[in-house]
Amino acid sequence: MKLITVAGPPSSGKTSVILKTLETMGLTNGEAGVVKFDSLTSFDHLRYKENNIQVQTGFAGKICPDHFFVSNIEDAVQWAKRKGFSYLIIESAGLCNRCSPHINGILSVCVIDNLSGVNTPRKIGPMLKYADVVVVTKGDIVSQAEREVFAFNIRQVNTRAAVIFVNGITGQGSFHLAKHFQSAMEIDTLKDRKLRFTMPAAICSYCTGETRIGYYYQMGMLKKMEFSDD
């Protein structure tokens, strides 16, 4: 079974990109499955079911999405094996732009949209920096100059990734992404594999439910700003 992780900010077009790519690959019902990791709610499972793609959805709730992801990813792989899928796509919300759901040896895709601002690639952390492929959506809505600047800023952050423009409505560009999907490595398990970058870290009183503001209530791993009076 081939495993691909797809991450990106909310509403960047991840689901549309995945569906168009699977359609381009001609995968029939039962050949591919999707596991969607999100925070509070999602309606993407309806779109997958409309396209006869089996899907499981998990919500992190008050837990860090990255921690939720890594705690459940092996279970997702074993589910896909039981189903006999040829491909398993993991869709991760990447809510904080700092998320790092990319795994060593596993094809990793980051999806960002051209409408988010030309400097957005410089604001996204490991989710973009350590991706194998960066997919840019909504490029048909901006000018050629804006597309080129956006792609340049992506390459400033990640020099080795393939940058592919994909139209989530028409599917234009999905053929190139499908080639990367098809070249993904076959796996049986993720046991003992490592993430490409550490997850966001914080074990503090607010992680365990504290809601009150003030120094007295701040315990555990904290990071404080330095304010200048200049």
C-alpha positions as CSV (number, residue, x, y, z in Angstrom):
1,M,0.0,0.0,0.0
2,K,1.2,3.5,-0.9
3,L,0.8,6.2,1.8
4,I,0.7,10.0,1.1
5,T,0.2,12.7,3.6
6,V,-1.5,15.9,2.5
7,A,-1.4,19.0,4.8
8,G,-2.3,22.6,4.5
9,P,-4.2,25.5,6.0
10,P,-8.0,25.4,6.2
11,S,-9.9,26.0,3.0
12,S,-6.7,25.8,0.9
13,G,-8.4,23.2,-1.3
14,K,-6.8,19.9,0.0
15,T,-9.9,17.8,-0.5
16,S,-10.5,19.1,-4.0
17,V,-6.9,18.4,-5.0
18,I,-7.0,14.9,-3.6
19,L,-10.3,14.0,-5.3
20,K,-9.1,15.4,-8.7
21,T,-5.8,13.5,-8.4
22,L,-7.5,10.2,-7.5
23,E,-9.9,10.7,-10.5
24,T,-6.9,11.4,-12.8
25,M,-5.3,8.1,-11.6
26,G,-8.5,6.3,-12.4
27,L,-8.8,4.6,-9.0
28,T,-12.1,2.8,-8.6
29,N,-14.1,2.3,-5.5
30,G,-12.1,0.2,-3.0
31,E,-8.7,1.1,-4.3
32,A,-8.1,4.2,-2.3
33,G,-9.1,5.4,1.2
34,V,-8.8,8.7,3.1
35,V,-8.3,9.5,6.7
36,K,-9.1,13.1,7.6
37,F,-7.6,14.7,10.7
38,D,-9.3,17.9,11.8
39,S,-9.9,20.0,14.9
40,L,-13.6,20.6,15.6
41,T,-15.7,19.8,12.6
42,S,-15.6,18.8,8.9
43,F,-18.0,18.1,6.1
44,D,-15.3,16.8,3.7
45,H,-16.4,13.2,4.4
46,L,-19.6,13.9,2.4
47,R,-17.6,14.9,-0.7
48,Y,-15.5,11.7,-0.4
49,K,-18.5,9.5,-0.1
50,E,-20.1,11.2,-3.1
51,N,-17.1,10.1,-5.1
52,N,-17.2,6.6,-3.7
53,I,-14.0,7.1,-1.6
54,Q,-14.1,5.4,1.8
55,V,-13.1,7.9,4.5
56,Q,-12.6,8.0,8.3
57,T,-12.6,11.3,10.1
58,G,-11.0,12.1,13.5
59,F,-11.3,15.3,15.5
60,A,-8.5,16.5,17.8
61,G,-10.8,18.6,19.9
62,K,-8.8,20.3,22.6
63,I,-5.7,18.3,21.8
64,C,-2.9,19.6,19.6
65,P,-3.7,18.4,16.0
66,D,-0.1,17.2,15.6
67,H,-0.2,15.1,18.7
68,F,-3.6,13.7,17.7
69,F,-2.2,12.9,14.3
70,V,0.9,11.0,15.4
71,S,-1.1,9.1,18.1
72,N,-3.5,7.8,15.4
73,I,-1.5,7.5,12.2
74,E,-0.4,3.9,12.7
75,D,-4.0,2.9,13.4
76,A,-5.0,4.6,10.2
77,V,-2.5,2.5,8.3
78,Q,-3.7,-0.7,9.8
79,W,-7.3,0.2,8.9
80,A,-6.3,0.8,5.3
81,K,-4.5,-2.6,5.2
82,R,-7.6,-4.4,6.5
83,K,-9.6,-2.7,3.7
84,G,-7.1,-3.8,1.1
85,F,-6.5,-0.3,-0.3
86,S,-3.8,0.4,-2.8
87,Y,-3.5,4.0,-1.7
88,L,-4.1,5.7,1.7
89,I,-4.3,9.5,1.7
90,I,-3.9,11.2,5.1
91,E,-5.5,14.7,5.0
92,S,-4.3,16.9,7.9
93,A,-5.7,20.3,8.6
94,G,-2.5,22.1,9.5
95,L,-4.4,24.6,11.5
96,C,-1.5,26.5,13.1
97,N,0.8,26.6,10.1
98,R,3.5,25.3,12.5
99,C,2.3,21.7,12.1
100,S,4.7,19.0,11.1
101,P,2.8,15.9,9.9
102,H,5.4,14.8,7.4
103,I,7.1,11.4,8.0
104,N,10.5,10.3,6.8
105,G,10.3,8.2,3.7
106,I,6.6,9.0,3.1
107,L,5.5,11.2,0.2
108,S,4.5,14.5,1.8
109,V,2.4,17.2,0.2
110,C,1.6,20.7,1.3
111,V,-1.3,22.5,-0.2
112,I,-1.5,26.3,0.0
113,D,-3.6,28.8,-2.0
114,N,-2.5,31.7,-4.1
115,L,-5.1,34.0,-2.5
116,S,-3.6,33.8,0.9
117,G,-1.0,36.5,0.1
118,V,2.4,36.5,-1.7
119,N,4.3,36.3,1.6
120,T,2.3,33.4,3.1
121,P,4.9,30.7,2.1
122,R,7.4,32.5,4.4
123,K,4.9,32.3,7.3
124,I,4.4,28.6,7.1
125,G,6.8,26.4,9.1
126,P,7.7,22.6,8.8
127,M,4.4,21.9,7.0
128,L,5.8,23.6,3.9
129,K,9.5,23.5,4.5
130,Y,9.8,19.8,4.8
131,A,7.3,18.8,2.1
132,D,8.3,16.8,-1.0
133,V,5.6,18.5,-3.1
134,V,4.0,21.9,-2.7
135,V,0.6,22.2,-4.5
136,V,-0.6,25.8,-5.2
137,T,-4.4,26.2,-5.7
138,K,-6.5,29.1,-6.9
139,G,-3.7,30.3,-9.2
140,D,-6.3,30.9,-11.9
141,I,-7.7,33.8,-10.0
142,V,-4.5,35.8,-9.8
143,S,-2.2,37.2,-12.4
144,Q,0.8,35.4,-13.9
145,A,3.1,37.8,-12.0
146,E,1.5,37.0,-8.7
147,R,1.8,33.3,-9.4
148,E,5.5,33.6,-10.2
149,V,6.2,35.7,-7.0
150,F,4.3,33.1,-4.9
151,A,6.2,30.2,-6.4
152,F,9.5,32.1,-5.9
153,N,8.7,32.6,-2.2
154,I,7.9,28.9,-1.9
155,R,11.3,28.0,-3.3
156,Q,13.0,30.4,-0.9
157,V,11.5,28.3,2.0
158,N,11.8,24.9,0.4
159,T,14.4,24.6,-2.3
160,R,14.0,20.9,-3.0
161,A,10.2,20.5,-3.3
162,A,8.3,20.2,-6.6
163,V,5.9,23.1,-7.0
164,I,2.7,22.2,-8.9
165,F,-0.2,24.4,-9.7
166,V,-3.5,22.5,-9.5
167,N,-7.0,23.7,-10.3
168,G,-9.3,22.0,-7.8
169,I,-12.4,22.7,-10.0
170,T,-11.1,21.6,-13.5
171,G,-8.3,19.3,-12.3
172,Q,-5.7,21.0,-14.4
173,G,-2.3,20.1,-13.0
174,S,-3.5,16.9,-11.2
175,F,-1.8,14.7,-13.8
176,H,1.6,15.9,-12.6
177,L,0.6,15.4,-8.9
178,A,-0.7,11.9,-9.8
179,K,2.8,11.0,-11.1
180,H,4.2,11.8,-7.6
181,F,1.4,9.8,-5.9
182,Q,2.3,6.8,-8.1
183,S,5.9,7.0,-7.2
184,A,5.2,6.9,-3.4
185,M,6.9,4.1,-1.4
186,E,5.0,0.9,-0.5
187,I,4.6,0.4,3.2
188,D,3.2,-2.1,5.7
189,T,3.6,-0.1,8.9
190,L,4.9,3.2,10.2
191,K,6.2,1.6,13.4
192,D,9.7,3.1,14.3
193,R,9.5,5.7,11.5
194,K,10.1,9.3,12.5
195,L,8.5,12.7,11.8
196,R,10.7,15.0,9.7
197,F,10.4,17.7,12.4
198,T,9.4,17.9,16.0
199,M,5.9,18.7,16.9
200,P,4.8,22.0,18.7
201,A,5.7,21.6,22.4
202,A,3.9,23.0,25.4
203,I,3.0,21.2,28.6
204,C,1.6,24.0,30.7
205,S,-1.4,24.8,32.9
206,Y,-3.4,26.0,30.0
207,C,-2.9,22.6,28.2
208,T,-4.7,20.9,31.1
209,G,-7.7,23.2,31.2
210,E,-6.7,26.4,33.1
211,T,-8.6,29.4,31.8
212,R,-7.6,32.2,34.2
213,I,-5.1,34.9,33.2
214,G,-2.2,35.9,35.3
215,Y,1.4,34.9,36.4
216,Y,0.1,32.9,39.3
217,Y,-1.8,30.5,37.0
218,Q,1.1,30.0,34.5
219,M,3.0,26.8,35.2
220,G,4.9,24.4,33.1
221,M,6.6,25.0,29.7
222,L,6.2,28.7,28.9
223,K,7.7,31.2,26.5
224,K,7.6,34.9,27.5
225,M,8.1,38.0,25.3
226,E,10.6,40.7,26.2
227,F,9.0,44.2,26.0
228,S,11.1,47.3,25.4
229,D,10.2,50.7,26.6
230,D,12.2,52.4,23.8
